Amino acid sequence: MGANQQTSVPAFTAGQVLTAQQQTEINTGIPVFADSTARTAAFGGTGEKVLAEGQYSYLEDTNSTEVYDGSSWVSVGTEPGLVLVSATTIGSAVASVTVSNAFSATYDAYKIIITGGASSAANPGLRLTLGATATGYAMTVLYSDYNNTPSAAGSSNQSSWLYAGEGSPTTLSMNVELLNPYLTEYTFISGGSHSTGGAGCVGGYLNNTTSYTAFTVTPSTGTLTGGEIRVYGYKN
């Protein structure tokens, strides 16, 4: 329990003698609670305030300040535009990693980032598949090595996006954005492709209007070990 945390929000009566603890709670300003469950329990009981519009609170578990608008608690201040949806740790020597419940009606656009970890093979491409769909993926990549030698590659009607990321025996790298994966519209992908040999940009789409909630990452060769797949949603 934090130094300022409360378990009730008392309602005082005329002439009441206040204890030292009650004075301390008054001096903290906004009531502080461990979580939303503790906050709910702190209002409406015997000797407690009735929850009403304009009441503020601070939650320790989410480090957030909220205000009651008469029907629900809402965040105070500017909400982040990019919200962490999930974080998945890659296991040891796995042939693929599936992230379930990555997409929903909450967001239309997403960012997928993979950092850390390693591959058992030298420089495999990290392939991205939506749901169980194994056809219709199209992608192009414009690439240059670090000696400024340019190249380009493309693929159409494939079983996955072939150039979504890169791997090596020392690191994994993916930083792409998806538009409309949950909506019944074409899904588009864009982002960067990075390796120890060079870097480039990628873009493409999936030739159907299916709604997806999950995706799978697969190396073009070898297995993956360690690292983390983070999915973020762009606030609508």
N, C-alpha and C positions, 0 to 999 in steps of 0.2 A: 504494500500500500504506500502510495506517495505521501510526502509530507503534507500536502494540501488536500488529499482525497477525502471526500465526504460519503457517508452512507445514507444521509437524509438531508432534506432542505426544510429546516424548522420554520413554523409560523408562530411568532411570539404574541403574547397577550399583554394587555396594559398592566403595568405593575409587576411583571414577571422579573425575577432575579435571574440574570444570565450567568451560566457557568463559564469558566475560562475556555473550555472547548468550544462553546457556542460563540464566544467572542472571537476566537481564532477563525472559525468558519466564516463569520461576517467579514473579517479582515482579508480573507483570500479573494474577495470580489466574486468573480464568476465561479459557481460551484464546480468542483473537480470530481470526476467519477472514474472508476476503473474501466468501465465499458458501458454500452447502452443498456445492458440488463440491470446493472447497478443503478443507473440513472432512473430507469422506469420505476424501480422499487423505492426510490427516494421521494416520490411525490404522491400526495393523496392519502397517506396514512394518518394515524392519530398524531396530532401535533405537527404535521407537515403541510407545506404549501400545496395548494391545488395547482396542477400544471395549467398554465394559461399562456396566451399569445404574448411574445416578447421575452419569455424566459430564456436565458443563455445557459450554456453548459460547456465544459471541456472534458474530452474523453482521452484518458491516458493511453489506451491501446492503439488508437489511430492518430494520436497527437492532433486532434481537430477540435475547433470551436464551432458550435452549432447554436442555432436559435430556433425556438418553437414558433411556427407561423400560425398556430391555431388548429392545425390538423396534423402536422408532421414536423420532424426536426430537419432543418436544412443547413447546409454549410455556410459559414460566414467568410466573406472575402472572395478572392478569385480562385475558382476551381482550376486544376491543371487541365491543359488541353490534351495531354497524352497520359493515358491511365494504364497501369500494369494490369493485364488480364490474367496471365499465368506465367509461372517459371518452372521449367522441367529440367531436371538434372539428367544428363546422358549417362547411361550405365557403362559397364566395362565390356569391351569387345562386342558391341551390338551391331547387327547388320542394318538396322533402321530404328528410328525413333518416331513414334506417333504421339501427337499432342491432341488430346480430345477436348471438347468443349472450348475450343479456341475462339470461335466466332459465334456471334449471336445478334439479336435484333438491337442490342444496345449501341453498337457502332457499325458504321458503314465502311470505314477504312482502318487498316491495321498495319503495324510494323512488326516484323519478325527479326530478332537479333540472336545470333549464336556467337558466343565467345568462349575461350578456354578450350580444354580438351585437345585431342590429337587423333590422327588417323593411323591405321596400321600400314597403309600403303602411301606411296609418294604422290602428293598432289592430286587426290581424287576430286572430282567435281561433286558438290553437294546438290542432290536432286530434290525437288519439292513436288509433292503429290497432294491434291485436295481430295479428301474422302477416299472412296474406292475407285474413282474415275481414272481409267488407264488409257485414255486416248484424247486427242484434240488439243494438246499443249503446244503452243507456238512461242518461240523466244528468239531474240537476237542479242548478240553481245559485241560491243566495240571495245577492243583491248589494246593495250600497249605495254611492252616490257619496260624495264627501268632504263634501258638504253634507247628508249623512244622509238622502238620499232613497232609500228601499228599493225593490227590484224583485226579480222572480223569473222564471226561465225553465226550461223542461224540454224534453226530447226523448226519443223512444222509437223503437226499431227503426231506428236510423240506421246509416250506414256507418262511423262513428267516434264517439269521445267528443268532442263539439263544443266544450266549454268547459274543456278540460284545462289551458290556459294562455293567456297574453296576449302580444301583441307590440306594438311601436311602432317608429318610425324611430330610437329611441335605445336600446332595450333589449328583451330577451326574458325572459319569466318563466314558469316552471312549477315547482310543488312539489307532487307528488301521490304517493300510496302505492297500491300494487296488492297485493291479497291473492289468492293461489292462481293466478297466471298460468301456472305450469308444471304444476300439479296438474290432474287431470281432474275439476275442479269448477268452479262458477261463479266468474268473476273479478270482484272488486269494486274500485272506485276511490274514493278520497276525497282531499281536499286543499284548497288555497287557489287562488283566482283573483285576480290582481292586475293593475292597470293604472294609468296616470297619472290616470285619471278616478275610480277607486274600487276596492273590493275585496270579495270574498265567499268563500263556501265552496261546494265542489262534491262531489257523490257520485253513484254509479251502479253499474251492473253490465253484464256481457256475457252475453247469453242463450244460452250454450252451455257445454259442459264440455270443451272442447278444451284440450290442453296446448300452450303457446306458449313459444318461445325468443327471439322477436324482436318489435320494435315499430317503428312509423314515426310521425314527427312531421311534420305538414303545416299550413301556414298556410291560413286560410280564404280569403285573397286575397294576391297578391303573392308575394315570395320571401324567403328568410332568408339572412343573411350573418353569419358569425362566431358567437361564443358557444360554449358547451360543454354537452353533455348528459352528466350523471353518473348512473350507476345504482348504488345501494347495496342490499345484501341484509341483512335482519335475521337475526341468528344464531338458529337454532332452539334 
